Amino acid sequence: MGRDSFDLVIAANRLPVDKVTAPDGSTSWRRSPGGLVTAMDAVMRDREGAWVGWAGDAGEAPPPFVDTGMALFPVALSAQEIADFYEGFSNDTLWPIYHDVIVPATFHRHWWKAYSRVNERFAEAVCDVAAPGATVWIHDYQLQLVPALVRARRPDVRIGWFNHIPFPPVELFAQLPWRGDILMGLLGADFLGFQRKADAENFVRACRRLMSLGTRGEQVRVPEQDGTTRTVRAAPVPISIDVAGLETLARTPEVRARAVEIRESLGNPKKVLLGVDRLDYTKGIRHRLKAYQELLRADVIRPPDVVFVQVATPSRERVDAYRELRTEVERTVGQINGEFAAIGFSAVEYLHHSYGREEMAALFLAADVMLVTPLRDGMNLVAKEYVTCRFDGDGALVLSEFTGAYHEMRQAYVCNPHDIEGMKRVITTALTDPAPVRRRRMRTLRRNVRANDVQNWAHRFLNALEHAPRRPGDEPPDRPFDQPDGATADNPVGGHDT
Ligand code: GDG
């Protein structure tokens, strides 16, 4: 590795590469699919960039290496830390709290200790490679303590953090025994980016209510140990996808031919419905299946005219709530097929695998109706990927109003996944609307997604970080900071919103 310090340092739980083991036992790195890598490509083109993250295996970390033009610095996680920091605190404490407590959160003090320790390790790794005055961009809920830990060691660097998932309302966030440490960890940043305006507002409100900090609009005032104050800005910067790259892929003759082949192997139904999700309880797969089952029972739709393909990518299989979800989803799929399939065709094609990008694009192109019905989702990239692949202008997107994507894609067939009757109506409309109506909606959706692609998102984030006010006086002096609104340590969620 040539350099040892960098102007731009990314820190994310995972490195942007996966280890591949060949049949002869040799190993190499393959760039992970996913928009974040593409976005970083765009911003690293003109600067020297480094990426700090876990390489995916328990135990000692591999030495730093360069891959696809990025300097990669692996952080080690022991098997115990994977269980406590990652599966435990990140995915079984924070994830449910940040997603409306769809399942109850689990609290363990030793998970929190592991979370703090691993965040320390990430912060050290970042400080080791950041050049003087560097820009540090930290990602997601696994690394919420890193901003303050980096600032304590390196006051010279500019620190940004982006939350890929929702930030919960203060009433839910307040359940966390370590809520104060998390808020102070995040407030080490200069700029905090969120998917929706409501997420940024929830964060600012939590600072006011739980930490008694002064706030004004998007800004939070943080007292420093030396008696001065600092300003931190929290604002929405909704993430997107690599629109040009994905559309180019969808237009290739191979992907188009594969889309035709997929429909043929499904028996050329009149309508194909599709769901693509990590098998996660936030994604609303159970509610979607229930609505579909009731539509079948009411004879509104019937196989083999209609078939529903559900890709459920394996996810977090060592966490109990995920194991239970899988059992339940698979039981329902079995029930639906038992009732409505016949020899030679099924009512639900359930695929518990992960597929290549080409296959995903072909599935999108083959689907008449895309069902994106999460109970809560930070953004949901699948919604944006579907409309991007529909260069033919056809297709219908059914979209939950509880996704971040809904705020940019209101021309979709919008549904509330908790309202099964309502969801059935929306799915029926999406299946039966005349082509001109469908195509008009799709045209607007495609335009909206194109207007904010992932490269644009990365530039917007870095621009906001660069211009974030750092000291009082940097921000426009239009009105005084709101004082904390009467909340106390005993009654943190009391008081009124201003
Ligand atoms: C988090 C937030 C936010 C899925 N299966 C396969 C596959 N995928 C791809 C999809 C999409 C991505 O994975 C999933 O992104 P989502 O946005 O839908 O959801 P999360 O994984 O929960 O992501 C979310 C996101 O971060 C970004 O900020 O939008 O709200 O929860 O790109 O296409 N890709 C391939 N094979 C699969 O089997 N190749």
Residues whose N, C-alpha, C, O or C-beta is under 5 A from the ligand:
A	BS01	GDG	P33 H164 I165 I239 R278 T313 H353 S354 Y355 G356 R357 M360 D377 G378 M379 N380 L381 V382
